[in-house]
Amino acid sequence: MEEITSYFQALGKAIKSLIITLLRNAALFIPGVIILNYFWKLNGVITTQPVVETKLTLICIFMYIKDIKLSNH
C-alpha cells in the first residue's frame, strides 16, 4: 500500500494519500483489533493485520482504477 500512497503523493493528491493512511491506522485497524480480539483473543489481534491489509488493498485498487479513468478523460 505504500506504493499507492506514494503514487497519490507524487501526483499532488494528498487527500487520497491521507485517506489511505487514516483507513489503515484508525478506521480499519483499531476497530479490527477490538472486534477480532473479542472473538479470538490473541489470535484475533494477530489476524487483524492481514485482514486490514486485504481490505485496504481492495480499496486502493478501486481508488487507483478510478483515478486512472478520471485522468484519461
KOLGU-4560 file (N, C-alpha, C; in nm, 3 decimals, padded with zeros to 5 digits):
<recs>
<n_xx: 00.080 n_yy: -00.119 n_zz: 00.000 ca_xx: 00.000 ca_yy: 00.000 ca_zz: 00.000 c_xx: 00.085 c_yy: 00.126 c_zz: 00.000 mol: A seq: 1 type: MET>
<n_xx: 00.207 n_yy: 00.111 n_zz: 00.040 ca_xx: 00.296 ca_yy: 00.228 ca_zz: 00.040 c_xx: 00.314 c_yy: 00.283 c_zz: -00.101 mol: A seq: 2 type: GLU>
<n_xx: 00.311 n_yy: 00.193 n_zz: -00.201 ca_xx: 00.329 ca_yy: 00.237 ca_zz: -00.338 c_xx: 00.211 c_yy: 00.323 c_zz: -00.383 mol: A seq: 3 type: GLU>
<n_xx: 00.090 n_yy: 00.285 n_zz: -00.346 ca_xx: -00.027 ca_yy: 00.363 ca_zz: -00.384 c_xx: -00.027 c_yy: 00.497 c_zz: -00.312 mol: A seq: 4 type: ILE>
<n_xx: 00.011 n_yy: 00.495 n_zz: -00.186 ca_xx: 00.020 ca_yy: 00.620 ca_zz: -00.110 c_xx: 00.123 c_yy: 00.713 c_zz: -00.175 mol: A seq: 5 type: THR>
<n_xx: 00.237 n_yy: 00.658 n_zz: -00.213 ca_xx: 00.340 ca_yy: 00.737 ca_zz: -00.280 c_xx: 00.293 c_yy: 00.786 c_zz: -00.416 mol: A seq: 6 type: SER>
<n_xx: 00.218 n_yy: 00.703 n_zz: -00.487 ca_xx: 00.163 ca_yy: 00.740 ca_zz: -00.617 c_xx: 00.077 c_yy: 00.865 c_zz: -00.604 mol: A seq: 7 type: TYR>
<n_xx: -00.016 n_yy: 00.864 n_zz: -00.508 ca_xx: -00.104 ca_yy: 00.979 ca_zz: -00.490 c_xx: -00.027 c_yy: 01.102 c_zz: -00.441 mol: A seq: 8 type: PHE>
<n_xx: 00.071 n_yy: 01.083 n_zz: -00.356 ca_xx: 00.153 ca_yy: 01.195 ca_zz: -00.309 c_xx: 00.230 c_yy: 01.257 c_zz: -00.424 mol: A seq: 9 type: GLN>
<n_xx: 00.287 n_yy: 01.173 n_zz: -00.511 ca_xx: 00.366 ca_yy: 01.224 ca_zz: -00.623 c_xx: 00.280 c_yy: 01.303 c_zz: -00.720 mol: A seq: 10 type: ALA>
<n_xx: 00.154 n_yy: 01.269 n_zz: -00.731 ca_xx: 00.065 ca_yy: 01.341 ca_zz: -00.821 c_xx: 00.001 c_yy: 01.462 c_zz: -00.754 mol: A seq: 11 type: LEU>
<n_xx: 00.037 n_yy: 01.488 n_zz: -00.630 ca_xx: -00.017 ca_yy: 01.603 ca_zz: -00.560 c_xx: -00.157 c_yy: 01.581 c_zz: -00.507 mol: A seq: 12 type: GLY>
<n_xx: -00.194 n_yy: 01.456 n_zz: -00.488 ca_xx: -00.328 ca_yy: 01.422 ca_zz: -00.438 c_xx: -00.315 c_yy: 01.378 c_zz: -00.292 mol: A seq: 13 type: LYS>
<n_xx: -00.284 n_yy: 01.475 n_zz: -00.209 ca_xx: -00.255 ca_yy: 01.448 ca_zz: -00.069 c_xx: -00.377 c_yy: 01.395 c_zz: 00.007 mol: A seq: 14 type: ALA>
<n_xx: -00.496 n_yy: 01.439 n_zz: -00.031 ca_xx: -00.617 ca_yy: 01.395 ca_zz: 00.040 c_xx: -00.637 c_yy: 01.244 c_zz: 00.023 mol: A seq: 15 type: ILE>
<n_xx: -00.616 n_yy: 01.193 n_zz: -00.098 ca_xx: -00.632 ca_yy: 01.049 ca_zz: -00.120 c_xx: -00.526 c_yy: 00.971 c_zz: -00.042 mol: A seq: 16 type: LYS>
<n_xx: -00.406 n_yy: 01.024 n_zz: -00.038 ca_xx: -00.300 ca_yy: 00.960 ca_zz: 00.038 c_xx: -00.333 c_yy: 00.961 c_zz: 00.187 mol: A seq: 17 type: SER>
<n_xx: -00.386 n_yy: 01.070 n_zz: 00.235 ca_xx: -00.426 ca_yy: 01.081 ca_zz: 00.376 c_xx: -00.539 c_yy: 00.984 c_zz: 00.408 mol: A seq: 18 type: LEU>
<n_xx: -00.633 n_yy: 00.969 n_zz: 00.316 ca_xx: -00.744 ca_yy: 00.875 ca_zz: 00.337 c_xx: -00.692 c_yy: 00.733 c_zz: 00.356 mol: A seq: 19 type: ILE>
<n_xx: -00.596 n_yy: 00.693 n_zz: 00.272 ca_xx: -00.539 ca_yy: 00.559 ca_zz: 00.283 c_xx: -00.471 c_yy: 00.541 c_zz: 00.419 mol: A seq: 20 type: ILE>
<n_xx: -00.394 n_yy: 00.641 n_zz: 00.461 ca_xx: -00.324 ca_yy: 00.633 ca_zz: 00.589 c_xx: -00.422 c_yy: 00.626 c_zz: 00.706 mol: A seq: 21 type: THR>
<n_xx: -00.527 n_yy: 00.709 n_zz: 00.701 ca_xx: -00.626 ca_yy: 00.707 ca_zz: 00.810 c_xx: -00.705 c_yy: 00.577 c_zz: 00.812 mol: A seq: 22 type: LEU>
<n_xx: -00.736 n_yy: 00.523 n_zz: 00.694 ca_xx: -00.806 ca_yy: 00.395 ca_zz: 00.691 c_xx: -00.721 c_yy: 00.285 c_zz: 00.755 mol: A seq: 23 type: LEU>
<n_xx: -00.594 n_yy: 00.281 n_zz: 00.719 ca_xx: -00.507 ca_yy: 00.176 ca_zz: 00.772 c_xx: -00.491 c_yy: 00.188 c_zz: 00.923 mol: A seq: 24 type: ARG>
<n_xx: -00.459 n_yy: 00.307 n_zz: 00.971 ca_xx: -00.420 ca_yy: 00.323 ca_zz: 01.110 c_xx: -00.535 c_yy: 00.347 c_zz: 01.207 mol: A seq: 25 type: ASN>
<n_xx: -00.645 n_yy: 00.400 n_zz: 01.161 ca_xx: -00.752 ca_yy: 00.434 ca_zz: 01.255 c_xx: -00.884 c_yy: 00.364 c_zz: 01.222 mol: A seq: 26 type: ALA>
<n_xx: -00.933 n_yy: 00.384 n_zz: 01.104 ca_xx: -01.068 ca_yy: 00.338 ca_zz: 01.071 c_xx: -01.079 c_yy: 00.186 c_zz: 01.058 mol: A seq: 27 type: ALA>
<n_xx: -00.974 n_yy: 00.120 n_zz: 01.014 ca_xx: -00.981 ca_yy: -00.025 ca_zz: 00.998 c_xx: -00.905 c_yy: -00.100 c_zz: 01.107 mol: A seq: 28 type: LEU>
<n_xx: -00.786 n_yy: -00.055 n_zz: 01.142 ca_xx: -00.701 ca_yy: -00.133 ca_zz: 01.233 c_xx: -00.754 c_yy: -00.135 c_zz: 01.376 mol: A seq: 29 type: PHE>
<n_xx: -00.785 n_yy: -00.021 n_zz: 01.432 ca_xx: -00.829 ca_yy: -00.015 ca_zz: 01.572 c_xx: -00.959 c_yy: -00.093 c_zz: 01.593 mol: A seq: 30 type: ILE>
<n_xx: -01.064 n_yy: -00.068 n_zz: 01.511 ca_xx: -01.185 ca_yy: -00.150 ca_zz: 01.529 c_xx: -01.159 c_yy: -00.298 c_zz: 01.502 mol: A seq: 31 type: PRO>
<n_xx: -01.071 n_yy: -00.327 n_zz: 01.406 ca_xx: -01.037 ca_yy: -00.466 ca_zz: 01.377 c_xx: -00.976 c_yy: -00.536 c_zz: 01.496 mol: A seq: 32 type: GLY>
<n_xx: -00.885 n_yy: -00.470 n_zz: 01.565 ca_xx: -00.823 ca_yy: -00.528 ca_zz: 01.684 c_xx: -00.928 c_yy: -00.553 c_zz: 01.791 mol: A seq: 33 type: VAL>
<n_xx: -01.015 n_yy: -00.458 n_zz: 01.811 ca_xx: -01.117 ca_yy: -00.472 ca_zz: 01.915 c_xx: -01.214 c_yy: -00.586 c_zz: 01.882 mol: A seq: 34 type: ILE>
<n_xx: -01.262 n_yy: -00.589 n_zz: 01.759 ca_xx: -01.361 ca_yy: -00.691 ca_zz: 01.720 c_xx: -01.300 c_yy: -00.831 c_zz: 01.717 mol: A seq: 35 type: ILE>
<n_xx: -01.186 n_yy: -00.845 n_zz: 01.650 ca_xx: -01.125 ca_yy: -00.977 ca_zz: 01.639 c_xx: -01.071 c_yy: -01.026 c_zz: 01.774 mol: A seq: 36 type: LEU>
<n_xx: -01.026 n_yy: -00.935 n_zz: 01.859 ca_xx: -00.983 ca_yy: -00.974 ca_zz: 01.994 c_xx: -01.102 c_yy: -01.028 c_zz: 02.074 mol: A seq: 37 type: ASN>
<n_xx: -01.216 n_yy: -00.968 n_zz: 02.056 ca_xx: -01.336 ca_yy: -01.014 ca_zz: 02.127 c_xx: -01.368 c_yy: -01.159 c_zz: 02.091 mol: A seq: 38 type: TYR>
<n_xx: -01.358 n_yy: -01.192 n_zz: 01.963 ca_xx: -01.395 ca_yy: -01.325 ca_zz: 01.916 c_xx: -01.283 c_yy: -01.429 c_zz: 01.934 mol: A seq: 39 type: PHE>
<n_xx: -01.157 n_yy: -01.390 n_zz: 01.908 ca_xx: -01.048 ca_yy: -01.488 ca_zz: 01.905 c_xx: -00.933 c_yy: -01.459 c_zz: 02.000 mol: A seq: 40 type: TRP>
<n_xx: -00.949 n_yy: -01.363 n_zz: 02.088 ca_xx: -00.844 ca_yy: -01.325 ca_zz: 02.183 c_xx: -00.713 c_yy: -01.289 c_zz: 02.111 mol: A seq: 41 type: LYS>
<n_xx: -00.602 n_yy: -01.343 n_zz: 02.153 ca_xx: -00.473 ca_yy: -01.306 ca_zz: 02.095 c_xx: -00.466 c_yy: -01.339 c_zz: 01.946 mol: A seq: 42 type: LEU>
<n_xx: -00.524 n_yy: -01.450 n_zz: 01.904 ca_xx: -00.524 ca_yy: -01.484 ca_zz: 01.762 c_xx: -00.597 c_yy: -01.379 c_zz: 01.679 mol: A seq: 43 type: ASN>
<n_xx: -00.698 n_yy: -01.317 n_zz: 01.736 ca_xx: -00.769 ca_yy: -01.209 ca_zz: 01.667 c_xx: -00.681 c_yy: -01.088 c_zz: 01.647 mol: A seq: 44 type: GLY>
<n_xx: -00.601 n_yy: -01.056 n_zz: 01.748 ca_xx: -00.510 ca_yy: -00.942 ca_zz: 01.738 c_xx: -00.406 c_yy: -00.968 c_zz: 01.629 mol: A seq: 45 type: VAL>
<n_xx: -00.355 n_yy: -01.092 n_zz: 01.626 ca_xx: -00.255 ca_yy: -01.128 ca_zz: 01.525 c_xx: -00.318 c_yy: -01.129 c_zz: 01.386 mol: A seq: 46 type: ILE>
<n_xx: -00.442 n_yy: -01.171 n_zz: 01.375 ca_xx: -00.511 ca_yy: -01.182 ca_zz: 01.247 c_xx: -00.552 c_yy: -01.045 c_zz: 01.192 mol: A seq: 47 type: THR>
<n_xx: -00.559 n_yy: -00.946 n_zz: 01.275 ca_xx: -00.606 ca_yy: -00.815 ca_zz: 01.232 c_xx: -00.524 c_yy: -00.757 c_zz: 01.118 mol: A seq: 48 type: THR>
<n_xx: -00.393 n_yy: -00.764 n_zz: 01.126 ca_xx: -00.308 ca_yy: -00.701 ca_zz: 01.024 c_xx: -00.335 c_yy: -00.754 c_zz: 00.883 mol: A seq: 49 type: GLN>
<n_xx: -00.335 n_yy: -00.887 n_zz: 00.860 ca_xx: -00.363 ca_yy: -00.932 ca_zz: 00.724 c_xx: -00.506 c_yy: -00.901 c_zz: 00.678 mol: A seq: 50 type: PRO>
<n_xx: -00.601 n_yy: -00.903 n_zz: 00.770 ca_xx: -00.739 ca_yy: -00.870 ca_zz: 00.733 c_xx: -00.748 c_yy: -00.725 c_zz: 00.690 mol: A seq: 51 type: VAL>
<n_xx: -00.688 n_yy: -00.635 n_zz: 00.766 ca_xx: -00.690 ca_yy: -00.493 ca_zz: 00.733 c_xx: -00.616 c_yy: -00.467 c_zz: 00.602 mol: A seq: 52 type: VAL>
<n_xx: -00.501 n_yy: -00.529 n_zz: 00.583 ca_xx: -00.425 ca_yy: -00.509 ca_zz: 00.460 c_xx: -00.501 c_yy: -00.559 c_zz: 00.337 mol: A seq: 53 type: GLU>
<n_xx: -00.574 n_yy: -00.669 n_zz: 00.352 ca_xx: -00.654 ca_yy: -00.721 ca_zz: 00.241 c_xx: -00.765 c_yy: -00.624 c_zz: 00.204 mol: A seq: 54 type: THR>
<n_xx: -00.837 n_yy: -00.575 n_zz: 00.304 ca_xx: -00.943 ca_yy: -00.477 ca_zz: 00.278 c_xx: -00.885 c_yy: -00.350 c_zz: 00.216 mol: A seq: 55 type: LYS>
<n_xx: -00.774 n_yy: -00.304 n_zz: 00.271 ca_xx: -00.712 ca_yy: -00.182 ca_zz: 00.221 c_xx: -00.660 c_yy: -00.200 c_zz: 00.078 mol: A seq: 56 type: LEU>
<n_xx: -00.612 n_yy: -00.318 n_zz: 00.046 ca_xx: -00.568 ca_yy: -00.345 ca_zz: -00.091 c_xx: -00.683 c_yy: -00.329 c_zz: -00.189 mol: A seq: 57 type: THR>
<n_xx: -00.799 n_yy: -00.383 n_zz: -00.155 ca_xx: -00.915 ca_yy: -00.371 ca_zz: -00.241 c_xx: -00.959 c_yy: -00.225 c_zz: -00.256 mol: A seq: 58 type: LEU>
<n_xx: -00.955 n_yy: -00.150 n_zz: -00.147 ca_xx: -00.991 ca_yy: -00.009 ca_zz: -00.152 c_xx: -00.892 c_yy: 00.068 c_zz: -00.239 mol: A seq: 59 type: ILE>
<n_xx: -00.763 n_yy: 00.040 n_zz: -00.224 ca_xx: -00.661 ca_yy: 00.109 ca_zz: -00.302 c_xx: -00.670 c_yy: 00.076 c_zz: -00.451 mol: A seq: 60 type: CYS>
<n_xx: -00.700 n_yy: -00.049 n_zz: -00.482 ca_xx: -00.718 ca_yy: -00.086 ca_zz: -00.623 c_xx: -00.834 c_yy: -00.008 c_zz: -00.683 mol: A seq: 61 type: ILE>
<n_xx: -00.943 n_yy: 00.001 n_zz: -00.610 ca_xx: -01.058 ca_yy: 00.078 ca_zz: -00.655 c_xx: -01.021 c_yy: 00.225 c_zz: -00.675 mol: A seq: 62 type: PHE>
<n_xx: -00.951 n_yy: 00.284 n_zz: -00.578 ca_xx: -00.911 ca_yy: 00.425 ca_zz: -00.589 c_xx: -00.817 c_yy: 00.448 c_zz: -00.707 mol: A seq: 63 type: MET>
<n_xx: -00.725 n_yy: 00.355 n_zz: -00.729 ca_xx: -00.630 ca_yy: 00.366 ca_zz: -00.839 c_xx: -00.701 c_yy: 00.358 c_zz: -00.975 mol: A seq: 64 type: TYR>
<n_xx: -00.789 n_yy: 00.260 n_zz: -00.990 ca_xx: -00.862 ca_yy: 00.246 ca_zz: -01.116 c_xx: -00.947 c_yy: 00.368 c_zz: -01.143 mol: A seq: 65 type: ILE>
<n_xx: -01.013 n_yy: 00.418 n_zz: -01.040 ca_xx: -01.095 ca_yy: 00.538 ca_zz: -01.055 c_xx: -01.009 c_yy: 00.658 c_zz: -01.094 mol: A seq: 66 type: LYS>
<n_xx: -00.892 n_yy: 00.670 n_zz: -01.036 ca_xx: -00.801 ca_yy: 00.780 ca_zz: -01.068 c_xx: -00.750 c_yy: 00.771 c_zz: -01.212 mol: A seq: 67 type: ASP>
<n_xx: -00.717 n_yy: 00.651 n_zz: -01.257 ca_xx: -00.671 ca_yy: 00.630 ca_zz: -01.394 c_xx: -00.782 c_yy: 00.666 c_zz: -01.493 mol: A seq: 68 type: ILE>
<n_xx: -00.904 n_yy: 00.623 n_zz: -01.466 ca_xx: -01.017 ca_yy: 00.653 ca_zz: -01.555 c_xx: -01.042 c_yy: 00.803 c_zz: -01.562 mol: A seq: 69 type: LYS>
<n_xx: -01.032 n_yy: 00.872 n_zz: -01.447 ca_xx: -01.056 ca_yy: 01.016 ca_zz: -01.447 c_xx: -00.945 c_yy: 01.092 c_zz: -01.519 mol: A seq: 70 type: LEU>
<n_xx: -00.822 n_yy: 01.042 n_zz: -01.512 ca_xx: -00.711 ca_yy: 01.113 ca_zz: -01.576 c_xx: -00.709 c_yy: 01.089 c_zz: -01.726 mol: A seq: 71 type: SER>
<n_xx: -00.775 n_yy: 00.984 n_zz: -01.775 ca_xx: -00.780 ca_yy: 00.957 ca_zz: -01.919 c_xx: -00.887 c_yy: 01.036 c_zz: -01.990 mol: A seq: 72 type: ASN>
<n_xx: -00.976 n_yy: 01.098 n_zz: -01.916 ca_xx: -01.083 ca_yy: 01.176 ca_zz: -01.980 c_xx: -01.048 c_yy: 01.319 c_zz: -01.992 mol: A seq: 73 type: HIS>
</recs>
